[in-house]
Amino acid sequence: GGALAALGTSVWIAVLTVALSLAVAIPAGYALARLKLRWRGLILLAFLLPQAVPNLPIYVNIARVFYEVGLAGTVTGVVLVHASHGLGLAVWIASAAFAAVDPSMEEAARNLGASPLDTFRTITLPLAAPGLMASAIFVFLESLDEFTGTYFVGVPDVTTLPLLMFNASMGGNYQIASITALLLLVPSIGFMLVVERFLKANVLAMVGR
């Protein structure tokens, strides 16, 4: 029961994290792919900086702030931490997905009288969908496996699978720890098969261009 409840919490948090990350990554990725921005490389690099910085001191400070504003021990607080962690990767992959879409197809739609929004919705978004799907999958898996941020922000009210596995291991309950580890493995393997099946190589080739 505890493992299934933690799985449900983990999946719900991961889904919300994906939704929040994509809400930011889609417009940001499109802007970085299409607009001739100065310092584009530096902006992309800035999104990856959180991955390079030691997370522990950051999480300690976030936990203190969240406690003061009432977000400690809430699903919302955990989602915000997970999204801040997964956003860099989401923006990079979204930017690559949009860069892989031929701008001449957008121009053709505009010449036929489509509005910018219609062009984006009917041409750009569907063509970028495989890359955006990959972005969503990576953020989902990152959220599912995230331990440190969840520990500092979610305890004691939000129990995800990694937290359950940690607590079970510390308590010597290796049967629960093993079941939890298996539950974490299943979506990872499943999603990686989906990525291999649907993600086109040219999208990955565009990363960082």
Salt bridges, closest charged atoms under 4 A:
GLU106 OE1 - ARG34 NE 2.83
ASP118 OD1 - ARG121 NH2 2.80
GLU142 OE2 - HIS85 NE2 3.17
